[in-house]
């Protein structure tokens, strides 16, 4: 019996979709999860690629983070009287080891580039004219992006061109870079330029299902409108009370300050486009991601507040709003009036405080749901399956 030819999907990542604030990780959690969940499909062989320049860029970021941690480690060594064997001279070696371990664990292939294949005159002209992938401003950002684009182009040129045999996907949320890659591959029918990991998951799920990419894209548009439209209480989000369910089930996660002694405040809730998961008879299964913004912060008071504290007067509690500090304000807050040494009269001294943001982030929730596919190809009868908490992405504050 002839061996079945399994179609391939070659996936290449740009740096921005790998970005993580966790210094020890080469790629963020979502990328790792997608790779681990999709590396063993029986009817689709997926190969994961990182351009060599992307690995170098992540190494630069990781080294920067590692250098930030060095002073704390040196203090710990001094405190314990023990050397951990990590210093400026060995830091790069340890970072290289961490990167190589991640590459091996996730099965990444490194895409090198043949510089002789690049039209350098065209690239120089684009830089001068600020054409994609170069930014249309004075910063002239775009050289590394051009190398990433040509890494993908050379991978494409060395791969089969028939979509049923081989497809390629480039994942980047950089619009200028995506425009450039699209221009370089404009005549190719087997290339997909995707702006998010969600779209990559949808593509993979479509390729391993029994429906076409075009039909899956059409259903995804319908599912998005069925799930949520702003202030439309007939959409599934409002009728099912998704927001209330998240707050009930995950109140602990939504109120976690992460850093002890800090304050947390919530922000905007973002609902992303549905991800097509699978089709089972007439039921279509979806995952819609909801992201909730938040920030972790504390207040710092100016020198005048410290002067009051040294005189035995406490800084005002948050409930006072940080406005003019007067004797009656202190009394109402249960704080003693200032000593006579401060004048014994009304304190009209303004207490200013500065809000310092320690972290910003987004909590991620996955809403698993399904719909019926009618004979008229419409989506009906949505049902909620489950809501899962997918962790958070953190960034340093100001």
Secondary structure as UniProt FT lines:
FT   STRAND          8..13
FT   HELIX           15..18
FT   TURN            23..24
FT   HELIX           29..37
FT   TURN            42..43
FT   STRAND          45..51
FT   HELIX           52..80
FT   TURN            88..90
FT   HELIX           91..106
FT   STRAND          108..111
FT   HELIX           115..117
FT   HELIX           120..129
FT   TURN            132..133
FT   TURN            138..139
FT   HELIX           143..157
FT   TURN            163..165
FT   STRAND          166..171
FT   HELIX           175..184
FT   TURN            185..187
FT   STRAND          191..194
FT   HELIX           197..207
FT   HELIX           213..227
FT   TURN            230..231
FT   TURN            233..234
FT   HELIX           236..239
FT   TURN            240..241
FT   HELIX           242..249
FT   HELIX           251..254
FT   TURN            260..261
FT   STRAND          263..271
FT   STRAND          275..280
FT   TURN            281..282
FT   STRAND          283..301
FT   HELIX           303..310
FT   TURN            311..312
FT   HELIX           318..320
FT   TURN            321..322
FT   HELIX           327..332
FT   TURN            333..334
FT   HELIX           340..342
FT   STRAND          353..373
FT   TURN            375..376
FT   STRAND          379..396
//
